[in-house]
Amino acid sequence: MTDAAFPTTGYLAWQFSQIIAGRLERALRTENLTLAQHNALQQVLWTPGVSAAEIARRSGITAQSMGAAVSQLIERGLLRREPHPTSRRSMRLYATAEGDSTAARAANIARRIEGETTSPLAPDDKETIHRLLYRLVEELNPDALALDSRTLNQPLT
């Protein structure tokens, strides 16, 4: 590969992210979830009591967009808010029993989509890509990996 190669690594990463996001978004419709809502549910399961602002930082989306996603999940009875014990401005989020069930089904959908989209790769290649992407995200958006590394640093397939 040359320095001036087309397609560039960034272009290929963007294309793949568009492919996987589109497929995941369509598949999550069975659970009546958007990508942001799915992410919020998973983040709350990984870190009970997390705030919507923290989820937004981890996800790389605006606090307003995440706030809207969280509000919809609360309205549906999938999440509940509780006051933060030391900050009057912050609310802590927890999954309800229905939220736990929905999140588990959505995580299965995400694993299936990841498996389908990475199926052309050998297991060693999947591991290598996962490791390299992890390193990039660790450097460029460490907030996204602020969870227990045993949970996040595992390939889904």
C-alpha positions as CSV (number, residue, x, y, z in Angstrom):
1,M,0.0,0.0,0.0
2,T,1.4,3.4,-0.9
3,D,0.9,6.7,1.1
4,A,-1.3,8.0,-1.7
5,A,-3.5,4.9,-1.8
6,F,-7.1,5.1,-2.5
7,P,-9.2,4.2,-0.7
8,T,-7.6,5.6,2.4
9,T,-7.8,3.9,5.7
10,G,-10.1,6.7,7.0
11,Y,-12.4,6.2,4.0
12,L,-12.6,2.5,4.5
13,A,-13.2,2.9,8.3
14,W,-16.0,5.3,7.5
15,Q,-17.5,3.0,4.9
16,F,-17.4,0.1,7.3
17,S,-18.9,2.1,10.2
18,Q,-21.8,3.2,7.8
19,I,-22.4,-0.4,6.8
20,I,-22.5,-1.8,10.3
21,A,-24.5,1.2,11.7
22,G,-27.1,0.9,9.0
23,R,-27.5,-2.8,9.5
24,L,-27.7,-2.5,13.2
25,E,-30.1,0.4,13.1
26,R,-32.5,-1.6,10.8
27,A,-32.1,-4.7,13.0
28,L,-32.8,-2.8,16.2
29,R,-36.2,-1.7,14.8
30,T,-37.5,-5.1,16.1
31,E,-36.9,-3.7,19.6
32,N,-38.1,-0.2,18.7
33,L,-34.6,1.2,19.5
34,T,-32.4,3.7,17.8
35,L,-28.6,3.4,17.8
36,A,-28.4,6.1,20.5
37,Q,-31.0,4.4,22.6
38,H,-29.3,1.0,22.2
39,N,-26.0,2.6,23.3
40,A,-27.6,4.3,26.3
41,L,-29.1,1.0,27.5
42,Q,-25.8,-0.9,27.1
43,Q,-23.9,1.9,28.9
44,V,-26.4,1.8,31.8
45,L,-26.0,-2.0,32.1
46,W,-22.2,-1.7,32.0
47,T,-22.2,1.2,34.5
48,P,-25.3,1.4,36.6
49,G,-25.8,5.0,37.9
50,V,-24.1,6.6,35.0
51,S,-25.3,10.0,33.8
52,A,-26.6,10.8,30.4
53,A,-23.8,13.3,30.0
54,E,-21.2,10.6,30.7
55,I,-22.9,8.3,28.2
56,A,-22.8,11.1,25.6
57,R,-19.0,11.6,26.2
58,R,-18.4,7.9,25.9
59,S,-20.5,7.7,22.7
60,G,-19.0,10.7,21.0
61,I,-22.5,12.3,20.5
62,T,-23.9,15.5,21.8
63,A,-25.4,15.6,25.3
64,Q,-28.7,16.9,23.8
65,S,-29.0,13.9,21.5
66,M,-28.2,11.5,24.3
67,G,-30.6,13.4,26.6
68,A,-33.4,12.9,24.0
69,A,-32.6,9.2,23.7
70,V,-32.6,8.7,27.4
71,S,-35.9,10.6,27.9
72,Q,-37.5,8.3,25.3
73,L,-36.2,5.2,27.2
74,I,-37.5,6.6,30.5
75,E,-40.9,7.2,28.9
76,R,-41.0,3.6,27.7
77,G,-40.1,2.3,31.1
78,L,-36.7,0.9,30.1
79,L,-34.7,3.3,32.3
80,R,-35.3,5.2,35.5
81,R,-33.6,8.3,36.8
82,E,-32.5,8.9,40.4
83,P,-31.0,12.0,41.9
84,H,-27.2,11.9,42.3
85,P,-26.3,11.8,46.0
86,T,-23.8,14.7,45.8
87,S,-24.8,16.7,42.7
88,R,-28.2,18.3,42.4
89,R,-27.6,18.9,38.7
90,S,-26.9,15.3,37.8
91,M,-29.3,12.4,37.5
92,R,-28.2,8.7,37.7
93,L,-29.6,6.2,35.3
94,Y,-30.6,2.6,36.0
95,A,-32.2,0.0,33.8
96,T,-35.6,-1.4,34.8
97,A,-36.4,-5.1,34.5
98,E,-37.9,-4.5,31.1
99,G,-34.8,-2.4,30.1
100,D,-32.6,-5.3,31.1
101,S,-34.6,-7.7,28.9
102,T,-34.6,-5.3,26.0
103,A,-30.9,-4.6,26.3
104,A,-30.1,-8.3,26.3
105,R,-32.1,-8.8,23.1
106,A,-30.5,-5.8,21.5
107,A,-27.0,-7.0,22.5
108,N,-27.7,-10.3,20.8
109,I,-28.8,-8.4,17.7
110,A,-25.5,-6.4,17.8
111,R,-23.5,-9.6,18.1
112,R,-25.3,-11.1,15.2
113,I,-24.8,-8.0,13.0
114,E,-21.1,-7.9,14.0
115,G,-20.7,-11.5,13.1
116,E,-22.4,-11.0,9.7
117,T,-20.4,-8.0,8.8
118,T,-17.1,-9.5,9.8
119,S,-17.8,-13.0,8.4
120,P,-15.4,-12.6,5.5
121,L,-12.5,-12.5,8.0
122,A,-10.6,-15.3,9.6
123,P,-10.8,-15.4,13.4
124,D,-7.2,-14.2,13.7
125,D,-8.0,-11.2,11.4
126,K,-11.0,-10.3,13.5
127,E,-8.9,-10.4,16.6
128,T,-6.2,-8.2,15.0
129,I,-8.8,-5.6,13.8
130,H,-10.4,-5.5,17.2
131,R,-7.0,-5.0,18.9
132,L,-6.0,-2.2,16.5
133,L,-9.4,-0.4,16.7
134,Y,-9.2,-0.7,20.5
135,R,-5.8,1.0,20.5
136,L,-7.0,3.8,18.2
137,V,-10.2,4.5,20.3
138,E,-8.1,4.3,23.5
139,E,-5.9,7.1,22.1
140,L,-8.6,9.2,20.4
141,N,-11.6,8.8,22.7
142,P,-10.5,7.2,26.0
143,D,-13.9,8.1,27.5
144,A,-15.5,5.4,25.2
145,L,-13.4,2.8,27.1
146,A,-14.0,4.2,30.6
147,L,-15.8,0.9,31.6
148,D,-14.4,-2.3,33.0
149,S,-11.9,-3.4,30.3
150,R,-12.9,-7.0,30.9
151,T,-16.3,-6.1,29.5
152,L,-15.4,-3.9,26.6
153,N,-12.1,-5.3,25.4
154,Q,-13.7,-8.6,24.2
155,P,-14.6,-9.3,20.6
156,L,-18.4,-9.9,20.2
157,T,-18.0,-12.8,17.8
